[in-house]
């Protein structure tokens, strides 16, 4: 694959994410049942299915437009906190990419970094609070190196939430009882980068 990525690549990434969420929805819901509302898998499945469907019917012309469309749909179709958070991540990243018809991996990393910063502001969270940021921040840093590094960093970041005590979201109400469980948002964030690396590898 070339060193630049267009709208088709971004749409395939979103479709692959929808497939990954569909496949892992049960596990995400189990993780959420331990420290949340037990709806994370079902909510994300519904949202990303809507995204994949919309992008297949009417493909946007640029990678930025693909991500903005995906973000907007996630905000409108996903309940709970995850819709606004994932929607903000993708919409902000899409806006950062602007009107470019093709983007490099570094430009995508920069755009996602802007999205991650917006997620942190929206949720009032930082890395170490046992949230999706614990997977997203290292993944974006890894993306500056390679797609494979991003995937590995996201997975490692998600697993690193297990011993943490939650300081944000519903899980924070559990206090010490949140320790010993993987954060569902971090787990689903890792799926986003699993899908990205799969699509980049072709």
N, C-alpha and C positions, 0 to 999 in steps of 0.2 A: 504494500500500500504506500502511496505517496506521502510526503511529509506534511501535506495539508488535508483538511477534512471539511467536507461540504454538508449541505442540508441532508443529503441521503444518509450520510454517516450518522448524523445526529438523530435522525428518525429511526435508524436501525438500533441505535443505542437505547432509545426510549422503548422500542418494541422488545428488545432483549431484556430490559429491566422489567417490563410487564410480565414476560415469561418467567423470569427469576422470582418475582414476587408471587406469581401464581403457584410456582413450584414450592416455595418456602412459606406460604401463608400460614400453614398450620404451625410451623415452628415459631414464626413471629408472634402468633396469637398465644402460644404456650408461654413464651418469654414474657409477653405482656400480661398474661393471667397471673404470673408470679408477683409482678410489681406495678401493674397498671390496671386498665379497664378491660383487658382481654379482647380488644377490638382492632389492634394495630394491623394484623394480617388481613382481616376482612376489609378494613378501610383502604389500605394501600392497594389491595387487589382491585377493588372497585375503581380507584382513581387512576391507576396506571393502565387498566383495561380501557378506560375512557380515552386516555391519552393516545394509546396505540391505535385505537379505532379512528379517532379524529385525524391523526397524522396520516393514516393509510388512505382515508377518504379525500383529504385536501392537504397535500404535502406543502408546507411553507417553502419559500425559495432560498432561505439562508439558514445556517446553523443557529444563529441568534434567534430568528423567528420561530424555529422548532422549539427551542428551550422556553421562550416566552409563552408560546401556546401551551406547552406542557405544564408550565407553572400555573398559568391561569386556570387550566382545567382541574389541576389538583386542588387548588384553593376552592373551586366551586363544587367539586364532587366528593371530597374526602372529609369525613367528620373528624372530631377530636382535634388534637393539637397538630397531628402529623400533616394534615392538608396545608394549613398556612405555612408550616415550616419547610416542607418540601417544595411547596409552591413558590415561596420566597427564594429558596436556594436556586431553583431553575430559572425563575423569571428574572432575578437580579443578574444571574450569569448570562442569560440571553441578551439582556440590555447592555451588559458590558461588552459583548461581542459585536454589538452594533449591526451595521448593514453588510458586513463582509461576507462575500460569497464562499470563501474558503478561509479556514483558520488553522494555525499550527497547534501542536500539542501544548507548547508554552503559552500561547494565547488562550487556549481552553483552560489551562491551569490558572492563569491570571483571572479569568472571568469567574471560574468556580471559587477562587479565593474571595472575590467580591461577594459572591452568593453566600459563602460560609460566614463572612463577617456580618452580613445582613441577618442571617439566621441567629447568630449570637446576640445581636441587638434586639431582635424580636423576642427571643426567649429569655433574655437577660442571663445567659449561661456562658461559661468559659470551659475550656478543656479541663477535665478532671472532675466536672460536676456529674458525671455518669449520664451523658446525653449523646445524641447523634454527633455532636462536635468532636467527641473522642475518636470517632472513626473518620469524620470528614476532614479535620485539620491535617492529620498525618497523610491521608490519601492525597490531598491537594499538593502537599509538599513532595510526596512521592511522584506525582504526575509530572513534576518538572524534570524528573530523571527518566521515567518510562511509564508506559501503561501498566506493565507487570509490577513495577515498584508501587504504583498507586494501589493496585489491587491487594498486594501483600500488606501494605501499611494500613489499609482500611480494615482488613481482617484482624490484624494484630491489635489495632485500636479498639475494635469491638470486643475482642476477648479480654483486653486490659480493663474493661469496665466491670468485669465480674467481681473483683475484690473491693471495688469502690463503694462508698456510701453515697446515695443519690442526694444531690443538693438542689435539684430543680425538677419541676413536673410532679405528677401524681406520686411517683416513687419516693419523692422526698418526704412525704407524710409517713412513710414506713420507718424512717430513721435507720437504725442498725439492721432492721429486717430486710433492707434493700441490698445489703452486702451478700455476695455469693450468687448473684443473678446477673446474666448478661443483659445489658440495656437493649430493649427491642429496637429503639431508634438507631442505635449504633449498628445493630445487626442488619437492619434494612439498608442503612447507608452503605454497608459493605457490599450488599447485593448490587447497588448502583455501579460500583467500581468493578465488581465481577463482570457485569454486563459490558461495561466500557472496554475492558481489556479483551473480552471475547470478540467483540465487534472489531476492535483495532487489529486483532490477530487474524481476522477474516475467516 
